[in-house]
């Protein structure tokens, strides 16, 4: 009995040793071909590859058996570097195919106050400085009024190359209170450009090339058109009558040959120095038929630098709190 037991134990040990040897050989065969290579070695079993049977293993002429794995690459779940690289490349290619071919259309949207481009092809608030409700575009080589945020209340675009103000330049800017375009080359302003600005109080346009005034909104309080090319024929006879809030009117250093008519009673300061005025109407400031009419607010009238002799028109000043500044001899 003991001999049979020993023989059984010996047979069992030999079987376990054979199994371990086969497992070791199998593990060694599963090792990658090279370090870091994610591709497994092709196992042909007991098949011996030689020049005589090469065409039996791989037959290049048999195209029906070849498989196109490109359509399957996005579903590959390999963990090796090569598998991940191929998968991501294929996915990136598919995404690229869905993007528009036009580079402009593929550009992401611009964040900020504006998306409309200005003269430089950039949004206005990247060219100018936008601080709250104020937009500062001084000395930026602008040739036109840039698209402005709807909340703009104060615009400063001084010392640029703007030559014309178009009808739609300020469209929808109902909060715009001040426009300062000093030192440009503005020669014309469309009549529809300003009249629909209900909150506009200050219009500052000195050092431009204006020969005529546009239609102005009734909310205007300050109008500064000094150092332009303004002519009397460029001011409509009733241009200022409806401006019941106008307080400061600066028309110095132009080509005027007459004092504008129908000045509103709200006017406090009128500067007309350095023009070509030689004469005036007796009722230009006062109503000759209504002597009780006075202009107590109009204390600053400047006519110096004109060829007019103010002493020749004494009846024109009786309603003024002060005599105009100018030549009386």
C-alpha positions in Angstrom: 0.0 0.0 0.0 2.8 2.4 0.9 4.5 1.6 -2.5 1.3 2.4 -4.4 0.9 5.6 -2.5 4.5 6.7 -3.3 4.0 5.9 -7.0 0.7 7.9 -7.1 2.4 10.9 -5.4 5.4 10.7 -7.9 3.0 10.6 -10.9 1.1 13.7 -9.5 4.4 15.6 -9.0 5.5 14.9 -12.6 2.2 16.1 -14.0 2.4 19.4 -12.1 6.0 19.9 -13.3 4.9 19.4 -16.9 2.0 21.8 -16.5 4.2 24.5 -15.0 6.7 24.1 -17.8 4.0 24.6 -20.5 2.6 27.6 -18.7 6.1 29.2 -18.6 6.6 28.7 -22.3 3.2 30.1 -23.0 3.9 33.2 -20.9 7.2 33.7 -22.7 5.5 33.5 -26.0 3.0 36.2 -25.0 5.6 38.8 -24.4 5.7 41.8 -26.8 8.1 41.7 -29.7 9.9 44.8 -28.4 9.7 47.0 -25.3 6.9 49.5 -25.6 5.5 47.9 -28.8 1.7 47.4 -28.5 1.5 45.0 -31.3 1.4 41.2 -30.4 3.6 38.7 -32.2 1.8 36.7 -34.8 1.5 33.1 -33.7 1.4 30.5 -36.4 1.3 27.5 -34.0 3.3 24.6 -35.4 3.3 26.0 -38.9 6.8 26.5 -40.2 7.2 29.6 -42.4 9.4 29.2 -45.4 9.9 30.5 -48.9 7.9 27.6 -50.3 4.8 28.1 -48.3 4.8 32.0 -47.9 2.0 32.5 -50.4 -0.2 30.1 -48.4 0.1 32.2 -45.3 -0.4 35.6 -46.9 -1.8 35.8 -50.4 -1.6 39.4 -51.6 -3.8 38.6 -54.6 -6.7 37.6 -52.4 -8.3 41.1 -51.9 -11.6 39.7 -50.8 -10.1 38.5 -47.5 -8.5 41.9 -46.7 -10.3 44.0 -44.1 -10.4 47.8 -44.0 -10.0 48.6 -40.4 -10.2 52.4 -40.8 -14.0 52.4 -40.2 -13.4 50.5 -36.9 -10.7 52.6 -35.5 -12.9 55.0 -33.4 -14.3 51.9 -31.6 -10.8 50.5 -30.7 -10.3 50.2 -27.0 -6.6 49.5 -26.9 -4.4 50.7 -24.1 -1.2 50.8 -26.0 0.3 54.1 -27.2 0.0 53.2 -30.9 -3.7 52.3 -30.5 -4.5 55.5 -28.7 -2.6 57.6 -31.2 -4.5 56.1 -34.2 -7.8 56.4 -32.4 -7.3 60.1 -31.6 -6.0 60.9 -35.0 -9.0 59.4 -36.7 -11.4 61.2 -34.3 -9.6 64.5 -35.0 -9.9 63.9 -38.7 -13.6 63.2 -38.5 -14.1 66.5 -36.5 -12.0 68.4 -39.0 -14.2 67.1 -41.8 -17.3 68.6 -40.1 -15.8 72.1 -39.8 -16.6 74.6 -42.6 -13.9 75.1 -45.2 -14.1 78.9 -45.0 -11.6 80.1 -42.3 -13.8 83.0 -41.5 -16.7 80.8 -40.7 -14.5 78.5 -38.6 -13.4 81.4 -36.4 -14.9 81.3 -32.9 -17.3 84.1 -31.9 -15.7 87.1 -30.3 -16.6 87.8 -26.7 -17.0 91.3 -25.4 -19.2 94.3 -26.0 -19.2 94.1 -29.7 -18.9 91.6 -32.5 -19.1 94.1 -35.4 -15.7 94.9 -36.9 -14.3 98.4 -37.0 -11.8 99.8 -39.6 -9.0 97.5 -38.5 -11.2 94.4 -38.8 -11.4 94.1 -35.1 -14.3 94.7 -32.7 -14.6 98.4 -31.7 -13.8 97.7 -28.0 -10.5 96.1 -29.0 -9.4 99.2 -30.9 -11.0 101.8 -28.7 -11.2 101.9 -24.9 -14.7 101.1 -23.5 -15.2 102.2 -19.9 -18.8 101.8 -18.7 -20.9 104.0 -21.0 -17.9 105.9 -22.5 -16.0 104.9 -25.7 -12.6 106.5 -26.3 -11.3 106.2 -29.9 -8.9 109.1 -30.0 -6.0 109.0 -32.5 -6.7 105.5 -33.8 -6.7 106.2 -37.6 -10.5 105.7 -37.9 -12.0 106.6 -41.3 -15.6 106.1 -40.2 -17.7 106.0 -37.1 -17.2 102.5 -35.7 -20.1 100.3 -34.5 -20.9 101.3 -31.0 -22.4 99.5 -28.0 -26.0 100.2 -27.5 -25.2 101.5 -24.0 -22.8 104.2 -25.3 -23.5 107.6 -23.7 -20.2 109.4 -24.4 -18.2 109.0 -27.6 -14.7 110.5 -28.0 -13.2 109.9 -31.5 -10.9 112.9 -31.7 -7.9 113.3 -34.1 -8.8 110.6 -36.6 -9.4 110.6 -40.4 -13.2 110.6 -40.4 -14.5 112.5 -43.4 -18.3 111.8 -43.5 -21.0 110.9 -40.9 -23.5 108.6 -42.4 -27.2 108.2 -41.7 -26.9 105.0 -39.8 -23.7 105.6 -37.8 -25.6 106.3 -34.6 -28.7 104.3 -35.2 -30.4 103.0 -32.1 -28.1 104.9 -29.7 -30.9 106.4 -27.6 -28.6 107.0 -24.6 -25.9 108.9 -26.5 -25.4 112.3 -24.7 -22.0 113.6 -26.0 -20.2 113.3 -29.4 -16.7 114.7 -29.6 -15.2 114.4 -33.1 -12.6 117.2 -32.8 -9.7 117.3 -35.2 -11.0 115.0 -38.0 -11.7 115.8 -41.7 -15.5 115.8 -41.6 -16.9 117.6 -44.6 -20.5 116.4 -44.5 -23.1 115.0 -42.0 -26.2 113.3 -43.3 -29.4 115.0 -42.1 -30.6 111.7 -40.7 -27.5 111.0 -38.7 -28.2 113.1 -35.6 -31.9 114.1 -35.5 -33.1 110.8 -34.0 -30.8 111.0 -31.0 -33.2 112.0 -28.2 -30.6 112.3 -25.4 -27.8 114.1 -27.3 -26.7 117.2 -25.4 -23.2 118.0 -26.6 -22.1 118.0 -30.2 -18.4 118.9 -30.4 -17.0 119.3 -34.0 -14.2 121.9 -34.0 -11.3 121.6 -36.5 -13.1 119.9 -39.3 -14.2 120.8 -42.8 -17.9 121.4 -42.4 -19.5 123.9 -44.8 -23.1 123.3 -43.7 -24.9 122.2 -40.5 -27.1 119.1 -40.5 -30.5 118.8 -38.9 -30.0 118.8 -35.2 -32.0 117.1 -32.4 -34.0 119.4 -30.1 -32.1 118.1 -27.1 -28.9 119.9 -28.0 -27.4 122.2 -25.3 -23.9 122.7 -26.6 -22.9 123.0 -30.2 -19.2 123.6 -31.0 -18.4 124.1 -34.7 -15.3 126.3 -34.4 -12.6 126.3 -37.0 -14.5 124.7 -39.8 -15.6 126.1 -43.3 -19.1 127.0 -42.3 -20.9 129.5 -44.5 -24.1 131.4 -43.8 -25.7 129.6 -46.8 -25.0 126.3 -45.0 -27.3 127.3 -42.0 -31.0 127.0 -42.6 -33.0 130.2 -41.6 -34.9 128.3 -38.9 -32.1 125.9 -37.9 -32.0 127.1 -34.2 -35.6 128.0 -33.6 -36.6 124.6 -32.3 -33.5 124.1 -30.2 -35.2 125.3 -27.0 -32.4 123.8 -24.8 -29.4 125.3 -26.7 -27.2 127.3 -24.3 -23.8 127.4 -25.9 -23.3 128.1 -29.6 -19.7 128.3 -30.8 -19.3 129.3 -34.5 -15.9 131.1 -34.3 -13.3 130.9 -37.0 -15.5 130.1 -40.0 -16.7 131.8 -43.2 -20.0 133.3 -41.9 -21.0 136.7 -43.4 -24.2 137.1 -41.2 -25.4 136.4 -37.7 -27.7 133.4 -37.6 -31.4 134.2 -37.2 -34.1 132.8 -34.9 -31.7 132.2 -32.0 -33.5 130.5 -29.1 -34.2 132.3 -25.8 -32.3 129.7 -23.9 -29.0 130.8 -25.4 -26.3 132.0 -22.9 -23.2 132.2 -25.0 -22.7 133.0 -28.7 -19.2 133.1 -30.2 -18.9 134.4 -33.7 -15.4 135.9 -33.6 -13.0 135.7 -36.6 -15.7 135.4 -39.3 -16.7 137.7 -42.2 -19.7 139.5 -40.7 -20.0 143.1 -41.9 -23.6 144.0 -40.9 -26.6 142.8 -38.8 -30.3 143.0 -38.7 -31.8 145.2 -35.9 -33.9 142.4 -34.6 -31.3 139.7 -34.7 -31.1 139.7 -30.9 -34.2 141.6 -29.8 -37.8 141.9 -31.0 -38.1 145.4 -32.2 -42.0 145.4 -31.9 -42.0 144.0 -28.4 -39.6 146.2 -26.3 -40.5 144.4 -23.1 -38.7 141.4 -24.5 -35.3 140.8 -22.9 -32.6 138.2 -23.1 -31.3 138.1 -19.6 -29.4 134.8 -20.2 -27.4 135.9 -23.3 -24.5 137.6 -21.5 -21.7 136.4 -23.7 -21.8 137.6 -27.4 -18.4 137.8 -29.2 -18.1 139.5 -32.6 -14.4 140.5 -32.3 -12.3 139.7 -35.4 -15.1 140.6 -37.8 -15.1 143.7 -40.1 -18.4 144.9 -38.6 -18.6 148.3 -36.7 -20.9 147.5 -33.8 -21.6 151.2 -33.1 -23.7 151.4 -36.2 -26.4 149.1 -34.8 -27.3 150.5 -31.3 -31.0 149.3 -31.5 -29.9 145.7 -31.8 -28.6 145.4 -28.3 -31.3 147.0 -26.1 -32.6 143.6 -24.8 -29.1 142.3 -24.0 -27.7 142.4 -20.4 -24.3 143.3 -21.9 -22.9 144.7 -25.1 -21.3 142.4 -27.5 -17.5 142.1 -27.6 -16.1 143.6 -30.8 -15.1 146.8 -32.6 -17.2 149.9 -31.9 -15.2 152.5 -33.9 
